[in-house]
Amino acid sequence: MATITSVPSPAADETRAARLGLLHEIRTFWQLFFVAAFDPYRPEQHYMRGPGPACRAKDSSKPASPSH
């Protein structure tokens, strides 16, 4: 009885590697896209726009300086 074995051809291996490489690139793109699009950190929300209430309270307790 003869046994038939399947040996993948080099062309099939190259096609599979190219397909996996393309899938990897697509997956990497979407991962980077979602990280950039849905990043919860927004630095403009944390930007301080002048003195806060603690600084104003401290300044209001100081006596006014005499003007010349």
PyMOL commands that set and color helices and strands:
alter all, ss='L'
color gray80, all
select helices_A, chain A and resi 10-37+43-45+53-60
alter helices_A, ss='H'
color red, helices_A
deselect
rebuild
show_as cartoon
